[in-house]
Structure formats: structure tokens, C-alpha cells
Amino acid sequence: ANPRDGDGAEDGRSRMPKAQKGQSLALSPVAFGEDDVNEEDSSYPSPGDRMHGDRFRPEPQRESVEYAKNTEMLWETMAEQQRELHDEEVRIVCAKLRLAVALRDMYRQPVDSDEWQEPQTVDGSMEPSDGSPNYDPFTPPTIPPGKRYIFEMRQGVTFVWKAPGSDTTQAAPVASAGSHPRAAPSSPAPPPPLSVDECAFDPPPSYAKYTRDLARLMRICADPAVNSFSWRRLNRLESRFQLHVMEHEQAETTEQRKVPHRDFYNIRKVDTHIHLAAAMNQKHLLRFIKKKCRTEPHTIVSRLPAKDGTGVVELTLAQALEEMGTSVHNLNLDALGMHADTSTFCRFDKFNLKYNPLGDASLRNIFLKTDNELDGRYFAELTKELFDDLHESKYQNTEYRISIYGRTADEWDKLAAWIVDNRLYSPNNRWVIQIPRLYGMYASKRMLSTFGDFLANIFLPLFQATDDPDSHPTLHLMLQQTVAIDSVDDESKAETPLPSAGAPTPEPDDWTTGNPHYSYYSYYIYANLYTLNQMRRSKGLSTFDFRPHAGEAGELNHLHSAFLTAHGINHGINLRKLPSLNYLYYLCQVGLAFSPLSNNALFLRLSKNPFYEFFSRGLNITLSTDDPLMFHHTKEPLMEEYCVAKQVWRLSSVDLAEIARNSVLQSSFEPCVKAAWLGRDYRLPGVLGNDITRTNLPNLRLQLRHALLTEERLLLVTCVVVPCAISTLPPDALNPIRVTTADITAAHEEFGSPDSPTGSHSPFTRRQPAHTGSPLP
């Protein structure tokens, strides 16, 4: 039919574009204008005209002009509506992310320094040229006189009060009513119960509040809009990094080459995640075992009950090998059988058996334990050899992890005696205490009555040594070198239900059977450190970071719990499964210590490891070895880890320098040591905090990282998305903007939570955050 004929031709308005599936086109006078909907307009046929199509022939030129005008106005209206919807969604998502950052800020340890705090004083004593700490590891530190405290553990959390007449009163811990005695045997009679409101230090958030905040954080991270927004922002960060590398790779390399003396081999690197019992390689351990079998074959290494039950049988080292059916001559790496293989993939139980040389736990007890018939002498000698290797390499440093199990209250004293009596110290090492999450096993064997006993055995000796060093003199010395607390175990094991308001859990003194959830352990370790660190800081003593294993396997809520309570984490590969939490870890720059070779053998193949993806996005990530005895082959396992990563992900020398710098920042070495390794202003943001003569890291790279982090944080404050096309680096690199997590928390407090907005305030009219320098373009 002729389209201009009325019989069988559609009217002019029918040629407007039709709505797609799931989309509506709202036609209104606002969209078309008043004249466009006037039926008397000759541009549109009346019902009578439609019956006489031959007589109605509108002018073709006018009809096409009106059609184009109406279509353009319609699409402009729809685009404006989409922009308004997008802006509203961004505002809501930013409000939720601000709440998440504010929750982490709320759980920050009171003794934690601000993110970009300038060092108070940096002089010769604060910044020693060799990077050694300002204390003698085997000389008791001086404590200001007159500061004594009373402390008591109530339902798993220790509270501290000032002791009356603390200059003369002999303060002692108080036993909890209705629980096992937790005071020293010579303690005086406990005073009347004290109120929590009278505590000498700020108490930690309650466990009930913690479970509510954890549930709020998990709801935020599960929100589809938050995940979509976070995924786009992370992809944007990754793309901008790749663009920066393409445009500035040569400039960064040139900047590096101008630095005298420094290269990858002589910049400071810290292995922030390594277990002492597996810190040597297989060849080192085998050589040590053979040496002892040749030089000390008649040394008594164990005493076992006689088979007839009438006494004790003493075994020498040579006899121990004979009982295993082998000899020194037959020992080799294959017989030792301690390297991870295909049988350990996704089988953490089989991996733990690899700690046993020759598959026999007795050799592990002889050579790799601190509390045995030899009082850990062999293990101490092995550790000294590791320290000699660190001294030889000079630029590699470690944070060796040693275990406190919480089975008895004297474990701390035994471990401290092992360290002090054997004079185990290296300026290249600090100790990290790892707490295995094994209460369920201890309870099943009737070694402990309640989880409260477990916590008391771990933390009360620390409070006692802090309040009265004479009560634990060797522990007091060891704690000078101790910088962090770790929480370890197989994360892939099935757990009890996640604690929540709807599924309450027993109090620690009432928990008798089964193993608590990961988040339960995390809270009570965090809560006791919260008070202990304040108490130690008041006496001028060192404090401890909480840096647990998290996100290696198992449930994602481990990462949520660590986000609230931890200073940094080990592993974290499961962050790849949740963009929202990945983005939050980036915004807060939570440290991630990745061990790709360990993951490759246990849970995630190297080709799927998200290390380079996270590094490109700008997360605070570094490399560590975990267990060189199982995963590495060379004398320098950390260098082996860096070399493998360089080849797999084609890392440049600039990338390696950035990863090494991150390792120092993540570590818990003293600030004066970090200042010697990175520069006196290492706490300042961007270029201001970089001393390229020490880090070998070009200023261009740090300028990019700081600019991108500032833009993302500023987005949460202002809710204004800046397109990449007009987003540039800060014009003044030496006077940069600073947007900290405190600014984000302040924005959350001003605008309210996303569930209950404050109404009149708008993020678009928020004041500019406090900063120095020019605003972002």
C-alpha cells in the first residue's frame, strides 16, 4: 500500500521508535511540547481525515522535521532520566561504602598511628644508619616507675584499672568469679568487683556490637549495586595502570638508572609471612640432620615409657634412626619427603604431615620443636644458621612465626627461655606469635575446660609481664622483639555457624565443646590486644599488630572479619570472588602478603593467582614465602619468590621495587628501622614519602598510585564520578591532596548511613576535605 494513502497506512505518530523489551517510553507534554499534542495541528490527521486518506496529504518536509525534533527531545529526556537514576545509585552506593570504611575506622586500635602521620622526631637515635632498633634485645627495657595496674579477664576480654597507690601497691590479676583462678598463686585477696566504666583504658567494642557490625558489612558487600560499582572502579584502576605503564615505562626506567648504587638486590625486602619451623629449605635441614647424626650419635634425644610399663627408655639419636629403619647413609631429599606435591592440593591435612621428616613425628619433635628433651637446642642451632644467612644477604629481612598454643599458662615462659637462653636475635628478624585455632581438639582431649581458659593462657601472661616485668623476666625480654600476633589453621575446614544476632554463641567461659568460628577467634584476639596495646604504650613498651591468615580458602566471611579487626592479612586470594570487599581493601590499603608458590601447591594454580591483577589495581600487596621447606629449593627463598613472579607476570624492575617497598610498609618493624630503610618521611603520601636513593622506586609510580587512591576516596566523599578523559595527576606532586579514611568516616557521620539518611545534607555540597595543595582538576 502507498504509505501516503489513508487506507492501510499508519499515521505519523506510529513511525516513532518503539520501546525495547523491558523499557517504557513515557510520552508527555513535557517531552513533546504543548503544540506536539494538539490534535488540531495540521501535521497530524484527525479521525475524520483518516477515513479520507486521499484528501489528507501532509507536507513531507514539515512531517520529517517534526518527527526528528520529537525523537531528539524524547531521547534527551530519557538520557537525563538515566543520568539522574545513575547519580542516585552512585550516591547510595557511596553512602554504603562510606559506612563500611567507617566501621573499619571504628575498630582501629587506639595505638595505631594515623595513615599519613609525620614522624614526631627523627634524629640520630630515631634513625640509626644501620637500621638497628634503639634497644638491646637482652637488656630489660626501662619502665617509668609508679605505673601499676589491676586487670581481670571477664568472659574472654581483659579489662584494666589503675591500681590504688600504684607506686607501692603490688598489683595482681584478679580471678573471675565463677571461673577457674586466673591470678598468680601468691596474689593478694582480690578487691571488690570494679566497673567497666572505671577502666584505665578504652574498652574494645562489645562482642554483640561486633556481630552486628560484621552482619552490616556483609550486607553491604552482598549488595548487587555495590558489587557492580566496585567492579567497574577496580577495572578502571587496572586499565589506568596499564595505560600509565605504556606511556611512562621508559621515563620510570630512566629515573631508576639515575640512582647510584641501588638496584633490586640491595633494596630492603621483608618476608612478612614465614613460619620458623619451615623456614629452611630441604637441603639445609637434611645437611643439619646428617651433621648431628655424625657428630652427636649418642646424644639422648627422647625418653619413652618402657613397653612393660616399668620405667623409661632413653633413646639416642642413632637409635632413633634405627627404629625408623634407616641410617645416615640412606638419608636423601626424596627419603625426607617434605616437599609439597600433587597429593597436598586442597588437602591441608596431608600438607601438615609434610612437617614430619621421613614421615615420622619423632624427628620433627627432635629437630623442629622448642620444648623437647634437648630444650630445643637443635632447633635453636638451625635458627642461628638462618640468621647467619640473613646477615650474609643483608638486604633480606624476615618476621619468623613461632607458635603459642594456649594449652597451658607457662608456654610463654618456656618459649621466652628458649629465645633468651639461646640468645636468638638478628637485626634482620622480628618475632610474630601465631595462635593455632585448635581449641576444639584440646577440648576433645580434655586438655582445656572452656574457651575462656584458652584465652587466659594466651593473654594473661602478657598482661602480667607488662604490669610487673619481674614476674616474667625472660618473657619481658622476648616481647621487645615480638611485633605481631597471627591466627592460623586450615580455613577450608567446616565451621560452626557464623555468629549473629539470630544465632548467638556461648560466652567464652561457657564454650566447652567444638571449635569456634573464625570470626569468634578474631574478635577475642583483637579485643585483648586492644587493651594490652594501650597498657604497653602507657609504659613506653612495644605494641603488637594483629595480622592473621585470612582468605586462603574457606568462607568469605573470614575476610569480612579480618577487614574489621586486622592490621593486615596473609594470603587473601579469595578477595577475587567479591569485588566490593576487594575495593574496600584497596580504599583502606589493608596489607596483603601473597605466597603464590604456596597457593599453587595447596589451593590455587599459579595461572589463576590474582596477584598481578591486585597489584595493577593498587592494592597494598607484597610477596612472601610461607613455608620454604615445602615450596622452595634455594638458599634465598624470598628471592626465589620474586624471580618466579617476575617471569610469570613479566614484572619490571619498577614493579619489583614497589612490591619490596610494600613489604617494608606492611611489616611490623619499628618506625625508626623503617625510616632507615625507606627514608625519614616514609609515612607521608605519594612523592613526599619516597626516598628513591633508598627504595629505588621512581617518583612517577608513587605519584600515580597516590593520585588514583585520592580520586577513589574523594569519590566516596563527594559522590561525583570524574571521567577518565579529564582526570589527571595532581598538578603539584610535591604538595598533594590528602584524603584519608578519617575523611571518609567524617563524611559518613555528616550524611548518615544509607539506611537512614540525614535529609538536608547532600554529598554534592560537602565541604572540601582538609588537605594541602591544589584541588583535583
N, C-alpha and C positions, 0 to 999 in steps of 0.2 A: 504494500500500500504506500501511497505517496505520503511522506511524513507531514506534508503541509495540508493534507486533506483531513477534515474533522472526523470522518467515519473510520476508525481503525488507527488513528494517530494519537499518541499520548499528548497531553497538554505540556506547556513549557516547564511547569514545576516538576513534572515526573522525570525530567532529564537531570535533576540534581543527583549528586553521588549518593549511593545507598550506604547505610551503616554496615560495617563489618559485623561478623558474629560476635556477640558479647559486648557490642558498643552501640550506644544510642546517640542520635543526633538531635539535640534539643533545638527546635525551631521556635523562635520567639521574636516579638517586635524588637527586643534589644539586639538580636543578632542580625535581623534583616532591615531594620528601619521601618518607620511608620508607613512610608509610601509603598514599601515592598509587599505589605499585606493588605492593601486597599483593593478590594475586588472591583472597584470602578476604574482602576488603572487599565488603559487600553492594551497594556503589554500582556495581560492575561485574559483568556476568554471567559465569558460568563457562561452559566449553564445553558442559556438560550443560544449563545453563539456556537456551543459545541454541537448543537443539533443542525447547524447550518455551516458546516465546515468550509464549504466553498466560498461563503461570504466573508469568513473570518480569516484574514491573511495578515498577521503582524509583520512589521518590517523586519527582515532578517538581521540587519546591522544592530538595531536597537535591542533585539532579543539577545544576541550574543554578548553585548556589553553588559546588560543587566545580569545575565547568568554568571559572567566572570566576576562581576562585582559582588554578587551574593555569595558565590563559592569562596572567594577570598576572605570575606568577612566571617563566614562560618568557620573556616579553618583557623583563622586568627583567634576566634573565640574559644575554640576547642584547645588550641595550643596554650592560651592563657589559663584555661581551667586546669590543664595538665601541669603547668608550671606551679600553680597555686597548690595543687594536690602534692606535687613533689616537694615543694618548700615546707608544707605542713608535715609531711612524713619525715623530712630531714630534721625538722625541729623536734619532733617526738623522739626520733632515734638518738639525736644528740643528747636529749634530756636523759634518756636511759643510759647512754654510755657515760654521761657525767655522773650519774648515780653510782655506776659500777666503779668508776675511778675514786669517787668519794668514799665508797665502802672500803677500798684498799687503804686509802689515806687514813681512815678511821682506825684501822688495825696496825698502823705503823708503830714500831717500837719507839717509845719516848726517847731513847738514846740514839736513834738513827739520826745522822746529820742530814741537813737539807740536801736536795739533789745537787744543787749548784752552789754550795757554800764555799766561800773563800777560806783558805786556811787561816786560822787565827794568828799564829806566829810561825814563821818559817825562818829559822836561823840555823846556825851550825849544829845545834843539838837536835833540832826538829828534822833537819835534812842532812843526815850523815852522808858523806861522799861515797861510802861503800854500801849503803843501803841496809846496814845492820840496825836492829832495834835499839831503843835507848834504855835497855835493861840488861842485866846479867842473868842468863837463864837459870843459874844455880845459886843465886843470891836472893833471899826473900825481899820482895818489894816493900818500900816504906809506906806505912799506912798512917794517916793523920790520927793522933790519939783522941780518945773520948767519944768515938762514934761506935756505939754498940746497939744491937737491935734484939728484939724478941720476934720470933717467927713461928708460924703454925700452918700446917697443911690441912685445909678444910675441903673435903670432897675433891681431892686431887689438885687443888690450886693453893699455892703458898702465899700467905699474907704476912706482911712485915710491919712491926710497930717500933717506935723508938723505945729503948729501954730506959726506965726511970733511973736517974743518976747514972747515966751510961759511962761516966768517967771512972766509976768504981764498981758498978754492979756487974756481976758475971752473968751475962745474958745467955740463955739457952733455949733451944727449941721446945715448944710445948706440945704435948701429946694430944691428939684429937680425942674428944670424948666419944666413947663407944667404938673406938678403933684400936688397933694394936699400938703399943707405946712407940713413939717416934722421937723420943728425946734420949740424950746420952744417959748411960746408967748413973753418972754422978750428978745429974742435973738437979737443981733445987725444986721444991714443990711448985707446980705450975700456978701462975697467977690467975685471977678470975678471968673469964672469957672477955675478950676485947672486941669492940665493934669494928666492922669493916670500914665504917666511915672515919675511924680514927687512924687509919693506916698511914705509915710514914711516906708511902709512895702511892702513885695512882694504881688502882687495881685494874686488871685486864677486863675487857668486855666479858660479860657472863656467858656461860655456855648456851643458855636459852637464846640470848641475843645472837650469838654466833650461828646457831642453826637457822634462825630467821633470816639473817643476812646472807647466809650461804644459799638458802632457797630463793631469795630475791635475785642474787647474782645468777643462779642457774636459769631462772625465768627470763631474765634479760638476755642471756646468751642463747636461749632457745627460741627467741622471737625471730620469725622469718624476715621481718623488715630489717632488724639489726644485723642478721647474718648477711643479707643481700647487700646492705650498705657497707659492711665491713669487708666483704669480699671485693667489692669494687674499689674501695680505698686501698686495700692491700695490693691488688693488681696494678693500680695506679702507681703506688710506691715502687713496685718491681719494675714497671716499664720506665719510670723516670730514672731509676738507677742504671738500667741498660742504656738509655739514651745518654746519660752522663758519661758512662764508660766509653761509648763510641766517640763522643765529642772531645773528651778530656784525657783519654788514656795516655797520649804522648806527653801532655803537659804534666800529668802526675808523675810519669816516669822521669821526666827531666828534673822535676823538683826533688825526687828521691836521689838522683845521681849527684846532685849538688851537695848532698850531706856528706861530710867527711867521716870516715871510719865505720859508720853504721851500715849494716845490711841485715838480711833475715836471720843470720846465725848469731849476731850479737845484739839483738834486741831482747828485752825481758819477756819471758813466756812463763805462765803458771799453769801447771796441771791441776785444775781446780776440782777434779773428781778422780781419785785414785785410791784404791784400798791397799793398805800396807801389806796384808797377808798375800797379796798377788802383785806386788809392785816390781818384783824382779822378773826377768824372762826365764824360760825353762832351762836354758843352758847355764845361766848363773846359779840357779837352785841346784841343778844336777852337779855342777862343779863343787859347790859347797858341801853337798851331801857326801860326795866321794872323798873330799878332803878330810872331813870329820871321821869317816869310816876308816881312813888310813892312819890318821894321827891320834884318834881317841877311840879305838875299838872297844876298850874296856871300861869306858865311862858308863856308869849306871844311868839309864835314861827313863826307866819306869819301874814301878813296883806294883805287882798284881797279886790278888789273893790266890793262894795255893788251891789247886784243884780239889784237894781233900779237905779244904777249909781249915787247915791247922797252921796258919801263918801267912807270910807274904813272900812272894818270889820276886827277886830282883833280876832285872834284865839289863844287859849291857847293849850297846849299840850294835855290836857284831851279832849278838844273839837275837836281837830284834829283826835283823835282816834274815837270819837263818830261819826264823819262824815264818817269814813270808815266802820262804822257798827260793831265795835269790842270794846273790853275792855282789860285792862291789864291782867285780869284773863284768858282770852281766847287766849292770845299770846303763841305760841309754835313754834318749829322749822319747823313743817310742814306748819303752817299758814304763817310763814315768807317767805317760798318758794323761797329761794335764792340759793339753791344748783343746780348745773347743772345736767340735766337728759337727757334722750334719745331725748327729744324734741329739744335740742340745737345742736345735731350733724349735722355739716355742715349748721347750721343756726345761723350765728353770730348776726343777728338781734334779734332773740329770746334770745340769750345769754346776749345781752346788757340790756334786760328787767329784767334780774335777779338781776341787781343792785338796783332794787326798792323793798324795804321791803314791804311785803303784796301786792306786785304788784302795789303799789301806789307811784308815783314820789314825792309826797309831803313829805313823810317820808325820802326819800333819800335827799331831799333838807334840811330837818331839821337836820339830823344826819351825813350826809356824804358829806357836801359841806362847803367850806371855806368862801363863800360870801353869807350870808343869813341874816335873821332878827336878828340872835344871833351873827353875825360876826364870825360864825364858832366855837363858844365856845364848843358845844358838840363834834364836830369833833376833836378839839384840845385836849379835855379830853380823848377821845378814843385813840388818838395818844400817849399821855403820858402813858397810860396804856400799849400800845405796847412797848414803850421804857422801861418801868419797866420790862416787860417780857424779853427783850433783855439783860438788866442789870443782871437779875437773871440767865439767861443761860450763860452769859459771853463770850462764845466762838462762838456764832452765831451773824452775822452782816447782815445788810440789806442796800439796796440802794432804798429807797422808791421813787416811781414816783408820781409826782403831775403835774396837767395839766396847761398849758398856751394855751389858745385857739386862741389868735390873733384877737379877735373881737374889742377890744379897747386898747388904749395905756396905760391905767392905771392898767391893770391886774397885771403887775409885782409888782407895789407898794402895791396893795391890798394883794397879796399873801405874799409878804415880811412882811407886817404889821401883818398878821396872824401868821407867824412863829416867828417874833421877839417879838411882844406884848405878845404872849403866852409862850415865851421862850422855843420853841420846839427845843431841842438839845439832842442828845445822842452820846457819843463817838463810839457807835456801829452802827451808821447810817450816811449816806450821802444822799443828795437830788439829784434826777435826774428829770429834767424837760421833760415832754412828750408833744409833739405838735400833737394833733389830725389832721389828714388830712381831714378837714371838710370845706374847703373854698367853695366848691360847694353849700353846704347847706346855709352858711352865705350869699352868693351872691344871692341865690334864694329868701331869706327873706329880701333882700336889707339892710343887716347889714353892708356889705362892698361893695365898688365900684369896686375895682380891686384887683388882687392878690398882687400887689405891696403894697397896704395898709395893707394887711395881714402880709407881711414880715416886713414892717415898724413897725407895732405894736409889733412884736415879738423881733426884734433885735435893733432898735434904743434906747429903754430904757437901754439896756445892754451897748451900746457904751457910752451913756450919763453918766451912773453910773460909768463906768470905767474912763472916762476922768475927770469928776467932781463929786466925791462922795457926795458932799453936795447937789447936785440936786436930788439924790435918796438915802438918808441916810440909810433907812431900807433895801432897795434892795442891797446896798453895803455890808451890814452885811450878808444878806442871801446868797449872792454869794460866801462867804467864804465856806459855807457848800455844795454848789452846784458843782457837779463834772462832769456831763454829760448831753447831750441832746438826747432825744429819739423822734422817729416819729412813731405814732400809728394809726391804723384804721383797718377795715376789708379788708384784702388783697384779699379775694375771690370775691369782687365786680367787675363788669365790669368796664373797664377803657377806657380813651381816647387812641388813637393810640400812640405807643411808639415814642417819639421824635427822629427824624433822619434828615439827610441832605435832604432826599427826601420828608419828611413830617414835615416841620418846624412848630414850635409852636409860638404863640404870646409871646412878651415880657411881663414880669410881670405887667407893668403899662398898658398894652393893653389887659390883660386877664380879661374878665368881667363875663363870664358865664361858667358853668360847672366846674367839678373838675379836676385839672391837674393830669397827670400820676405820679406814684410813683417816677420814676426817676427824674421828674421835681422838686418835693418836695425835694428829696435827694440832688440834686445839689445846690439849693439855701440855704438850711440849711448848707450844707458843706461849700459853698463859703463864707457865712457870718462868720461862725466860724473860717475859715481860717485866716481872717483879725483880728477878735476880739481876738483870742488867742495870736497873735503876739503883739497886743496892750496891752493886760493884762500882758503878760510876760515882756514887756519893763518897766512896772510899778511894777514888783515884785508881781503881783497878781496871783491867781489861774487860771487855764485854764480848758476848757471843752472838753471832748471826745464826738464824735458822735457815738451813739450806738442804731441804730433803730431796730424796729421789721422788720424782713425780712424772707421770705421762709416758713412762716407758712401755707400759701395756695396761690392760685392765680398763676400769671405768674412767670416763672423762671427768667425773666429779672430783677425782684426785687433783686435777689441775685447777678446778674452781677453788678447792680448799687451799691449795698452795698459793693461789693468787691473793687470797685474803691474808694469809699468815706468814708466808715465806719471804725471805730476803732475795733468794734466787733458788733455782731448781737444777737438778741433774737429769739429763735426758730431755723429756718434753716432746718427743716425736709425735705424740697423739694430738698435739695442737693443730696438726694438719687437717684434722677431722672437723674442726669447729672454727670457722673464720672469725666469729665475734670474739671469742676468747683469744685467738691469735692476735687480733687487733688490739685488745686490751693489754696483752703482754707487751706489745710494741709501744703503746702510748705511755705505759708506766716503766718501760725499759727494764723489765724483770730479767735478770740474768739467766741464760740457758747454757748449760755445759753439755754439749753434744759429744757422743762417743760413737761415731759411725761404724768403726770396726767391731765394737761390742754389739751394736744393734744388728749388724749384718750376720753375726753368728747366732743371735738369740731371737730377735723379733721382726726385723725389717731388713730386707735385702738392700745392699748399697745403692742399687739403681733406683730404688724408691725412696731413699732417705731425703727428707725435705731440707737438709742443711743449707744448700745453696739458695733455695727458694726463700728461706727465712733470712739468710744473710743479705740477699738482694733487697728485701723489704726494709731492712734496717733494724731488725730485732737485735737485742744485746746478746749475741751468740758467740761461743768460742768452742774450741776443740779440747777434749780431754781423753784419757786413755782407759779409765775404768779399771781393767784387770790385765795388765801387760802379760802376766803369767799365762793367761788363756788366749790372748788375742794378738800378741806381738812377738817379734823374733829378734829384735836388735837390742843393743845396749842402751839406746836412746828412744824409748817407745813414743814419747811425745813428738819428737822429730819425725818418727815413722808415721804417726797420725797426720801430721801436717803434709808430709810428702804424698801420702795416698790421696788426701783431699785435694791437693794441688793438681794431681794427674786426673782424678775422676771428674772434677768440676772446672778444670782449667783455670785455677786461681792465679792471679797475677801477684807480683811481689807486693803491690799496694794492698791487695786483699789479705795477704798473709800478715802484713804489718798491722792492719786493722783488727784482725782476729786475735793477734798476740796482745795488742793493747786492751782489747775487751777482756782478755783473760786476767790481766792485772787488775782492771777495774772491778771485775766480778769477785776476785779473791778477797779474803778477809785479812790480808796482811795489814800491818799498822799503817796509818796515813803517812807517817814520816818515811816509811820504806817505799810506799807508792810514789811519794814526791821525789825520792831519789831516782826512781826508775822511769817515771813519766814526765817529771817537771813539777816545779813547785806549785803551779796553778792548775794541776790536773783536774780539779773539781769544777772549773769554770766551763761554760758551754762553748762548743764549736772551736774556732781557731784559737780563742783566748786560752783554752785549756790544753793546747797542744804544744809540745816542745819537740820539733821534728828532729833535733840533734840527738834526742834520746829514744823517740818512738819510731823514727824513720817513716812516719805516716804523713803524706802530703797534706797541706792545709786545705787544698781543694776538696779532698774527700770528706774531711770533717765539716767543711762549710756546707757541703751538700747534705750530709746527714742531719746537721743541726737545722738547716732551712726546712727540710721536709718534716722533721719532727715538730718544729714550731708551727708549721702550717696545719698539721693534723690536730694539734692541741688547740690552736686558735679556732679551728672549725668547730670543735666541741663548745667553745666559749661563745662564739658569735652565731653559729648555725648558718654561716654563709659559705657556700661552696665556691671556691675560686677556680675557674677553668685553668687547665694546664697551659693554654695558649698565652695567658697573660700572667702566669705565675713564674716568678724568677727568684734567684737567690737574693738575700738581703743586700742592699747596696753597700752597706758598711760592715764588712766581715769582722772588723776589729771592735765593733760596738753593736753586737747583735741583740735582737729581741729575745727575751726570756719568758717563756710560758711554761710554768711548772705544773705539776699535778695539784699543787695548792691553789693555783688559779682556777683549775677546773673544779675543784671542790668548792671554792668560793662562788663560782657560777651556779653550781648545784644548790648551794644554800640560798642564793638570791632568787633563783627561779622556781625552786621547789622540785619535788620528784615528779616524774612523768605521770604517776597515778593521781596526784593531787596538785595541779599547777597553782601557783600563787595568784594568777589572774592578771593583774595590771602590768606586771613586768613583762618585757619582751626581750628575747635574746638579741634582737636586731638593734635594740637601743642600749645594749650593755656598754658600760664604760670600758675604755681600753685597759687591758691588764697592765699591771705595773711592769715596766721594762725600761731598758736604756736603749738609745739608738733610734733610728728612723723606723716608722711603721712599715709593715709589709706593703708592697705595691698592690 
